Amino acid sequence: MTALLAGSHLILATADVPRITRFFAAAFEVVAHFENEMFSEFVLPSGFRIAFFVPVGASAKSFRAEAERDGSAVGLTVTDVDAAHGRLLELVESFPIKLSGPPKDHPWGERSFLLTDPDGNRWEIAQSPTESGMLRNR
């Protein structure tokens, strides 16, 4: 039997790798591990990887940069959700992004808000009550 161990990476199609890379780096104060005009990748302190790419060739059969993105959200954990919200508010003038409002507290212990990035991807930006940034398995 194969057991699910962990999430390792997220790959998102985009029409503009340089723009989404600049946004992601500015929004979360991270540096791309690799970047060029067609692909960029960020490696988070946890080892989780987030990549952006322009679908061409065979990948264009499975991915579309202009695809609808309103059916899901990706969760990112930050050390200070209020500071992250403030930094993103400063980027509203430079990038076409949307914020759901200020961070709010949830009964399961997280504090979060929603971000829609320049490509329309939805992200839940959260601060967890645990040092690891992950919720405890009850």
Backbone hydrogen bonds, N-H to C=O, Kabsch-Sander energy under -0.5 kcal/mol:
donor,donor_aa,acceptor,acceptor_aa,energy
3,A,1,M,-0.6
10,L,49,R,-2.2
12,L,51,A,-2.6
14,T,53,F,-2.4
17,V,37,E,-0.6
20,I,16,D,-2.1
21,T,17,V,-2.4
22,R,18,P,-2.4
23,F,19,R,-2.5
24,F,20,I,-2.7
25,A,21,T,-2.4
26,A,22,R,-2.3
27,A,23,F,-3.2
28,F,24,F,-2.1
29,E,25,A,-0.9
30,V,25,A,-1.0
33,H,41,E,-2.6
34,F,41,E,-1.5
36,N,39,F,-2.1
40,S,52,F,-2.3
41,E,34,F,-2.6
42,F,50,I,-2.9
44,L,42,F,-0.6
44,L,48,F,-3.0
47,G,44,L,-2.7
49,R,8,S,-2.2
50,I,42,F,-2.5
51,A,10,L,-3.0
52,F,40,S,-2.4
53,F,12,L,-2.0
54,V,38,M,-2.1
56,V,54,V,-0.6
59,S,56,V,-1.2
60,A,57,G,-1.0
61,K,58,A,-1.6
62,S,59,S,-1.3
63,F,59,S,-2.1
67,A,64,R,-1.4
72,S,69,R,-0.5
74,V,122,R,-2.3
76,L,124,E,-2.9
78,V,126,A,-3.1
84,A,80,D,-2.2
85,H,81,V,-2.2
86,G,82,D,-2.2
87,R,83,A,-2.5
88,L,84,A,-2.3
89,L,85,H,-2.3
90,E,86,G,-1.4
91,L,87,R,-0.8
91,L,88,L,-0.7
92,V,88,L,-0.6
92,V,89,L,-0.9
94,S,91,L,-0.8
95,F,91,L,-2.2
97,I,95,F,-1.8
98,K,116,T,-1.9
100,S,114,L,-2.5
104,K,112,S,-2.6
106,H,110,E,-2.8
109,G,106,H,-2.1
111,R,127,Q,-1.8
112,S,104,K,-2.4
113,F,125,I,-1.7
115,L,123,W,-2.8
116,T,98,K,-2.8
117,D,115,L,-0.6
117,D,121,N,-2.5
120,G,117,D,-2.0
123,W,115,L,-3.0
124,E,74,V,-2.5
125,I,113,F,-2.7
125,I,123,W,-0.7
126,A,76,L,-2.9
126,A,124,E,-0.7
127,Q,111,R,-2.5
133,G,130,T,-0.8
138,R,136,R,-0.6
